[in-house]
Structure formats: structure tokens, C-alpha cells
Amino acid sequence: MSENLLKGKKGIITGALDENSIAWQTALKAKEQGAKFVLTNAPIAMRMGAIKELAAACDTIIIPADATSVEDIEKLYDEAKEYLGGNFDFLLHSIGMSPNVRKGKAYGDLNYDWVQKSYDVSAISFHKMLQVAEQKDILNEWASVVGLSYIAAQRAFPFYSDMSEAKAILESIARNYGLRYGKLKKVRVNTVSQSPTKTTAGSGIGGFDDFFDFADIASPLGNASAEACAEYIISLFSDFTRMVTMQNLFHDGGYSSCGITQELIDIFVEKKK
């Protein structure tokens, strides 16, 4: 249902790959709420997904860009500003990748060149997008920037490997740039820590399905869907959250605040029988 929460707002949504992705669902919700935006993804990711279908559904264009390249980000901002007819009110950073996780490398046997790649793609790209935005003065006052994180940035998870550090860096960038950009131009910068979600990226993690089921049982509201996360992101893009910044916001059905649930105890007791 449209309440025109983003009517008149312009922005950029990164990382939409297919209908399972949070960025894809965010684009659909942003369109529904009256926003005008462009889509972007790395050229290699665009070949893997169906982003052209999303662009058609949202009546917009796709501007290919590698978010690890400052030159590409500059070009993205210039072309997006020309297409949208002005500066931006929101940015979504939905970018993450770990070669070590993809190739099943144990945490005690990491390829350090791949570690740097993980950090650059998943976290430093967030800083680059913010820094280029500041240097180009491309964000309007009270603009909202959101990055997608995960609880493994703050807790130990055996399967998340070097992505844990990447997400921790991402959250730190949100705090530090949130301080800077808030003072400069009242721009808000936050991260959203989402439930395990059956996206293409998430499903590629070893043992994901088992953990998805565990988190669902451990969360009083169950796992939050990609669509629900998109709705939350839209609220952060809206004027109703103007005073929210420098936060890592958990959108996980209560999982992050739970120790244990009776359902988990019951499963454990049943296994002991």
C-alpha cells in the first residue's frame, strides 16, 4: 500500500540481483512509495542476475559501476544526477562478497589477498561511496544512507569467516561518517542488521539452511523476510526517522536480544532422550 512516504525523493539503490535480494525488494517498495531512483551493480553481478526486469518494473535505468572503484562511483553519481535531475535523498549500500567464504576456506586458513578483497568490496566501498558523495556534494540535507550488516559483526559465528570483520568495519564506517556527515549536512548514516535471509549471497554460505532454521526458532517473531527488511529501509529513507543516525539497527525478529527460547530447549531435551 502506498502512503507516498518517499514522494519527491531521489536516490540510488545498489546490489539488486534477483527477487530474493533485499535491494530488489527495496527498489519495489521505493517505487511504490513515490521515489525516483537509479539501480546499479557491478558488471559481473549484472550478468548473474535479472536486474533489467527490475529496472523495467521500476521505470528506471541501470548504471553499471564497481563500488570498489572511485572513478566508477564518480561516474555513477554524475550520470544518476543527470537522469534524476538533482541531488540524492537516499543511498542503499547492499554490497558484500567474500572469496574465502565462497571457496570454503577455514578461518584458520584464510587467503589474505582474498581477505583484502572481502574488506574492499563489503566495507571500504561504503566509505568510498560516502566520501565521493561528500566531495561532490551530491546528497541533499537530511539525506539517508543505509548499509546492510549482520549480527556476526558483533558476535562470533563459525561460518561467517572474514565477512564478520568486513561487517564490523562497515558498522564502524557508518558511525564515523554519520558523525561527520551529520555535522556537515544533517545526512543520516545507519546500518541494518537483518535476519539470515535466503538471498543468493546468504544461501551460498555453508550450513546456511540449518542456521536459518535455528534463528527462526530462536527469534520470538521468527526471521524477518527480505520484503519486511525493505519496508524497514523505506522507513529509514523517509522523513519519519530524521533523528536516527550512527546506529546499527537490528531487524531480526528479536533474535539479537534472545539468550535461549523454550523451543530450543525442547529440541535439545528431545535429542537427549
C-alpha positions in Angstrom: 0.0 0.0 0.0 1.4 3.4 -0.9 1.5 6.2 1.6 3.9 8.3 -0.6 6.5 8.2 2.1 9.2 8.9 -0.5 7.3 11.2 -2.8 9.7 13.6 -4.5 12.8 11.8 -3.2 15.6 10.7 -5.4 18.3 8.1 -4.8 20.5 5.2 -5.7 19.9 1.5 -4.9 22.9 -0.8 -5.2 23.2 -4.6 -5.2 19.8 -5.8 -6.6 20.5 -9.2 -8.1 17.2 -11.1 -8.2 13.8 -11.1 -6.5 15.2 -12.7 -3.4 17.6 -9.8 -2.6 16.8 -7.1 -0.1 17.9 -4.4 -2.6 15.4 -5.8 -5.2 12.6 -5.6 -2.7 13.7 -2.1 -1.5 13.5 -0.9 -5.1 10.0 -2.2 -5.5 8.9 -0.6 -2.2 10.7 2.7 -3.1 8.8 2.8 -6.4 5.6 2.1 -4.6 6.2 5.0 -2.1 6.8 7.5 -4.8 10.6 7.7 -5.1 12.6 8.1 -8.2 16.0 6.3 -8.3 18.5 4.5 -10.4 19.8 1.0 -10.0 23.4 0.0 -10.0 25.5 -3.2 -9.6 28.9 -4.4 -10.7 29.0 -5.6 -14.3 29.8 -9.2 -13.3 26.9 -9.3 -10.9 24.6 -7.8 -13.6 25.4 -10.8 -15.8 24.3 -13.2 -13.0 21.0 -11.6 -12.1 17.8 -10.2 -13.6 18.2 -6.6 -12.8 16.8 -5.5 -16.2 13.5 -6.9 -15.2 13.6 -4.8 -12.0 14.5 -1.7 -13.9 11.5 -2.2 -16.2 9.2 -2.7 -13.2 10.5 0.5 -11.6 10.6 2.6 -14.7 14.2 3.4 -14.3 17.7 2.8 -15.6 20.7 0.8 -14.6 24.1 2.4 -14.4 26.9 -0.3 -14.1 29.5 0.5 -11.5 32.2 -1.3 -9.5 31.8 0.2 -6.0 35.4 -0.5 -5.2 36.4 2.0 -7.9 36.3 5.7 -7.0 36.2 6.5 -10.7 33.2 4.3 -11.3 31.4 5.8 -8.3 32.1 9.3 -9.6 30.7 8.3 -13.0 27.7 6.7 -11.3 26.9 9.8 -9.3 27.3 12.1 -12.3 25.0 10.0 -14.6 22.5 9.4 -11.9 22.2 13.1 -11.1 21.7 13.9 -14.7 19.0 11.3 -15.1 17.2 12.1 -11.8 17.5 15.9 -12.3 19.1 16.7 -9.0 21.0 15.6 -5.9 20.1 12.5 -3.9 18.0 11.9 -0.8 18.9 8.3 -0.2 21.6 5.7 -0.9 21.4 2.0 -0.2 24.6 0.0 0.1 23.7 -3.6 -0.4 27.1 -5.0 -1.4 29.0 -7.9 0.1 31.3 -10.7 -1.0 34.0 -13.0 0.5 36.1 -15.2 -1.8 37.2 -17.1 1.3 33.6 -17.9 2.2 32.7 -18.8 -1.4 35.6 -21.2 -1.6 35.0 -22.7 1.8 38.3 -21.6 3.3 38.5 -22.3 7.1 39.0 -19.2 9.3 42.4 -20.6 10.3 43.5 -21.0 6.6 42.4 -17.7 5.0 43.9 -16.4 1.8 44.9 -12.9 2.9 44.7 -11.4 -0.6 41.0 -12.6 -0.6 40.6 -11.1 2.9 41.5 -7.7 1.5 39.1 -8.2 -1.4 36.3 -9.1 1.2 37.0 -5.8 3.1 37.2 -3.7 -0.1 34.0 -5.0 -1.6 31.9 -5.4 1.5 33.0 -2.4 3.7 35.5 0.0 2.2 33.2 0.5 -0.8 30.8 2.0 1.7 33.4 4.6 2.8 34.2 5.3 -0.9 30.5 5.9 -1.7 30.2 8.3 1.2 33.5 10.1 0.6 32.8 10.6 -3.1 29.3 11.8 -2.2 30.7 14.4 0.2 33.4 15.6 -2.2 30.8 16.0 -5.0 28.2 17.5 -2.5 25.7 15.1 -4.1 23.5 14.5 -1.1 20.7 16.8 0.0 20.3 17.9 3.6 18.6 15.2 5.7 19.5 12.6 3.1 19.6 9.0 4.4 22.3 6.4 3.7 21.8 2.8 4.7 24.2 -0.2 4.6 23.2 -3.8 5.2 25.0 -5.6 8.0 24.7 -8.8 10.0 24.9 -9.7 13.7 28.2 -11.6 13.1 29.9 -8.1 13.1 29.4 -8.2 16.9 29.1 -11.9 17.7 31.2 -15.0 16.8 29.6 -17.2 14.1 31.7 -20.2 12.9 30.6 -20.0 9.3 30.8 -16.2 8.6 34.7 -16.1 8.5 36.2 -12.8 7.3 32.8 -11.4 6.5 32.5 -10.8 10.2 35.3 -8.3 10.2 34.0 -6.8 7.0 30.6 -6.1 8.6 32.3 -4.8 11.7 34.2 -2.3 9.5 31.0 -1.4 7.7 29.3 -0.6 11.0 32.3 1.5 12.2 32.2 3.5 9.0 28.5 4.2 9.5 29.2 5.6 13.0 32.2 7.7 11.9 30.8 9.0 8.7 27.4 9.5 10.4 29.2 11.9 12.9 31.0 13.7 10.1 28.1 14.0 7.6 25.6 14.9 10.3 27.7 17.9 11.3 28.3 18.8 7.7 24.8 18.5 6.2 22.5 16.6 8.6 22.9 13.5 6.5 21.9 10.3 8.4 24.1 7.1 8.1 22.9 3.8 9.6 23.3 0.1 9.1 20.6 -2.5 9.3 21.4 -5.9 10.8 19.0 -8.3 9.1 17.9 -11.8 10.0 19.5 -14.6 8.0 17.8 -14.2 4.6 17.5 -16.6 1.7 19.2 -14.4 -0.8 21.6 -15.6 -3.4 24.6 -14.3 -1.3 23.3 -15.7 2.0 22.4 -19.1 0.6 26.0 -19.5 -0.6 27.3 -19.8 3.0 27.9 -23.3 4.1 25.4 -24.6 6.7 23.1 -21.6 5.9 19.8 -23.6 5.8 20.4 -25.1 9.3 21.3 -21.7 10.7 18.3 -20.1 9.1 16.0 -22.7 10.8 17.8 -22.2 14.1 17.4 -18.4 14.0 13.8 -18.8 13.1 13.2 -20.8 16.3 15.4 -18.5 18.4 13.5 -15.4 17.3 10.2 -14.6 19.1 8.8 -13.2 15.9 10.7 -15.5 13.6 13.1 -14.5 10.8 12.4 -11.2 9.1 11.9 -11.6 5.3 13.7 -9.6 2.6 10.4 -7.8 1.9 10.0 -6.8 5.6 13.6 -5.5 5.7 12.8 -3.5 2.6 9.9 -1.9 4.3 12.2 -1.0 7.3 14.7 0.5 5.0 12.0 2.7 3.4 11.1 4.0 6.8 14.8 5.0 7.3 14.7 6.8 3.9 11.6 8.7 5.0 11.3 11.9 6.9 9.8 10.0 9.9 13.3 8.9 11.0 15.1 12.2 10.7 16.8 12.0 14.1 18.1 8.4 13.7 21.7 8.2 12.7 25.0 6.4 13.5 23.0 3.3 14.6 23.3 -0.4 13.8 19.6 -1.3 13.8 18.6 -4.9 14.3 15.8 -6.1 12.1 15.8 -9.8 13.1 12.5 -10.7 14.9 14.2 -10.2 18.3 17.0 -12.8 17.7 19.8 -10.4 18.8 18.2 -9.9 22.2 17.4 -13.5 23.0 19.5 -15.9 25.0 17.6 -19.0 24.5 13.9 -19.9 23.8 11.8 -22.7 25.2 11.5 -24.2 21.7 15.3 -24.6 21.5 15.3 -26.2 25.0 12.6 -28.6 23.9 14.6 -29.6 20.9 17.7 -30.2 23.0 15.9 -32.2 25.6 14.3 -34.3 22.9 17.7 -35.1 21.4 18.9 -36.3 24.8 16.2 -38.9 25.1 
